[in-house]
Amino acid sequence: MAITNIVSGELRNKVGALVGAKWKGISYVRAYVKQKDANTGAQRAVRDRFGRIALFGSAINEGVLKPYQAKALRNLSPFNRFIKINREFIADPAAGYWNIRIFSGNLPVAEEMSVTASAMSGTVELLVTPLCGGSAHRHDTLIAVVYNETSDTYGWNTIDRGTGDPVAIAVPVFFREGDVLNIYLTASRKGSCNGYTLYTDTIASA
């Protein structure tokens, strides 16, 4: 029930389409707005996808995002930058793990990437042919990240770009035969720029 103080002119609670309240000792009146359902299926899906991308970012923050983010962004940590460039994954129900980006930039990465994953070896092996020339530099860092979707585990490793010859990157990560593995490859020139993100997936063999 609304309470009106005629002497003070104060209105509290709801009267018709108006709501009275106080803020820092000052009385005010605003239009009544009916609260919307904050737990629709679509909203639950967005919260779920935000949780997944936040968990991904937290898992690789210390080993990948912090040390290889090109440069500090004002009021935006490497983790928050990761969340920002993955807004499409959060908002689009049709977006899959192939839409996730580790970094988003113009630094060349690779022209070819093949992957093998044998549970016997315990590592995911990437064979990469780096792009060279142009803005690429032999001491750029290539960064491989593996997310095991089945067991929710992560691994990463890095290697110098080199002069364009194929390079192998072995990523230690827990997986079993039949696990679904998502593999990401990007690049970094510390303090300067980052690369775009290449993606492939595979099913772990015996």
N, C-alpha and C positions, 0 to 999 in steps of 0.2 A: 504494500500500500504506500502511496506517495504521501509525504509530509510537507506541508507548506507553512512557513513561518511568515505571517503577514507583516510583523513588525520589521524583521530583518530583510524581507524579500527573498528569503532563502527557499530553494526548492530541492528536495531530496527524493530520489527514486523516480519512478516513471509516472507521468501524467499524460494520457493519450499518446501523442506521437513525440512527446518531449521527455528528456531525462535530465534531472537536476543532480549536480554533484559539486564537490569542492576540490580544488587543487591549490596547494600552498596557501590555504586560508581564503582563497578567492572563490566565491560561488559562481557557477556558470551553468548554462543550459545548452544541451545539444539535441539533435534529432535522434530518435530511437532507431537503431539499426538491428534488425533481427539477426542473430548469429547464424552463420551458415554451417552446414554439416562439415566438420573438419576431418571426417574419417570416411570419405567416399572410397570406392575401389581405386579410382584414378589417383587419389592422394596417397593411399597406402602403397600403390605401385611406385610412385615417385619417391616416397620415403625409403622404400626397400632398395631402390636403385641408388639413391644417395648414400645409403648405408654401405652398399657394396663398393661404390667407387671410393668412399672415405676409407674403408678397410684396405683397399688396394693401395691407396696413397700412403696410408700409415705404414704399411708393410715395407714399402720401398723408399720411404722418406729419408732415412738416415744414410742408406747405401747408394741411392741414385738421385733423388730429387735435390737434396741439399748440396751434395758435392758437385753436381754436374749442371745445375741450373745456370744458364749463361751469365746472368747478373741479377743482383737483388732488385726487386721491383718495389717501389715505394708503397708501403702499407699492404704489401701482398707477399706472403711467405711462399717458398717453393711448393709447400703442400696446398695452399689456397690457390696458387696458380694452376696446379694439377686439377683441382676441382673445377676451376673456371673453364679450362680448355676441354673439359669433358661434360659440359652442360648438355650436349646433345644426348649422350648416353643416359643421363639422369632423366631428361624430359621425354624422350622418345621410347615408347614401349617396344618398338620394333628394332631398336638399336641393340646390337649384340656386343660381345667382347671384342670383335673386330673393329668396333668404332672407338675403342679406348686409345688415347694417345698419351705416350709418356712425356714427350715434348712436342711442341709445335713451332717449327721454324723453317728456314730456307737452306740451312747447311746441308750439302749433299750427303747421302748416306751410303746406299749400295745399289748396284744394278742387278745383282742376283743374290738369292738367299735360299739355301736348302737346309732341311732339318732332319735329324734322326734322333730317336729317343729309345734306348734299350734299357729296360728295367735292370738288366744284369750289370750294366756299366754304372748306373746311378747318376748319369749326367745326360743333359740334352746337348747335342752337338750341332752347332750352326756352322755351315760352310758359306762364307760370305765373300763376294767379289766387290770390294769397295769402289765407289765412284771417286775418281781423281780428276785433277784439273779444275780450272775455274776457281771458285772460292774454297775448294777442298785443300786440306793441308795434311801432310803425312803424319803429323803428330796429333791430329784430331782424335778424340776418343770415340770408338764405337761401343755402344752400350746395349747389351742383350738382357732382356727381362723375360722370365718364364713364369706364368701363372698356371698352376695345376688346378683346373676348375673342379675336378672330382674330389680332391682332398683339401682344397682351399689352402695350398702352400705356394710359396714364392721363392724364386732364386734369381740371381743376376751375376753378370760378369762383364768385364771390359777388356778392350784391346786397342792398341794404336791402329789407325787407319792403314798406315804403310803406304807403299807406292803403287798400289792397284792390283797386286797379286792376291789371289784368294787367301783368306785367313780363316782359321778355325777358332771358334769360341765355345769352350766347354762350360756349361752352366750347371752347377750342382743344385739339385732340387729333389725333394722327396716325391717319388711317383711309383706306381705299380703298373703292371701290364693292363692295358685297357683304359687307363686314365686319359682324360681329355686335357691336352696341353695347349695353352695359348702363348705364342711367342712374339715378342716385340723387339724391334731393332731400331735404334735411333743413334744420334751422334751429338757430340758436344765439343765446343772449343771454349774452355773454361774462361769465364769472364767476358766472353765475346758473343757467342751465338749458339743456338741449338739446331738440331735437325728435325725434319718431319719424322713420323713413325711408320715403319713398315710392319706388316702383320702377317703371320701365317699360323696355322694350327696343325696338330697331328695327334694321332692316337698312339700312346706308348706301346711298344712291342715287348716281347718277353726278353 
